[in-house]
């Protein structure tokens, strides 16, 4: 993520248009609120420092 704020309201409209989804105006505030929460979670993940020696696992095993 960049340091500049993202216009999530515009992004919600654009993403809905790109996937051919009609975004009901009644649901739009909830969609934007979820995008804000997702952005906050993603920011914390992106800020987590990893060592250069860490390699990605070839296969995910829970």
For each residue, the residues with C-beta under 8 A, 3 or more apart:
1: 6 39 42 43 46
2: 6
3:
4:
5:
6: 1 2 11 39
7: 10 11
8: 11 12 32 35 36 39
9: 12 13 28 32
10: 7 13 14
11: 6 7 8 14 15 35
12: 8 9 15 16 23 28 31 32 35
13: 9 10 16 17 23
14: 10 11 17 18
15: 11 12 18 19
16: 12 13 19 21 22 23 31
17: 13 14 20 21
18: 14 15
19: 15 16
20: 17
21: 16 17
22: 16
23: 12 13 16 27 28 31
24: 27 28
25: 28
26:
27: 23 24 30 31
28: 9 12 23 24 25 31 32
29: 32 33
30: 27 33 34
31: 12 16 23 27 28 34 35
32: 8 9 12 28 29 35 36
33: 29 30 36 37
34: 30 31 37 38
35: 8 11 12 31 32 38 39
36: 8 32 33 39 40
37: 33 34 40 41
38: 34 35 41 42
39: 1 6 8 35 36 42 43
40: 36 37 43 44
41: 37 38 44 45
42: 1 38 39 45 46
43: 1 39 40 46 47
44: 40 41 47 48
45: 41 42 48
46: 1 42 43
47: 43 44
48: 44 45
49:
50: 54
51: 54
52:
53:
54: 50 51
55:
56:
57: 60 61
58:
59:
60: 57
61: 57
62:
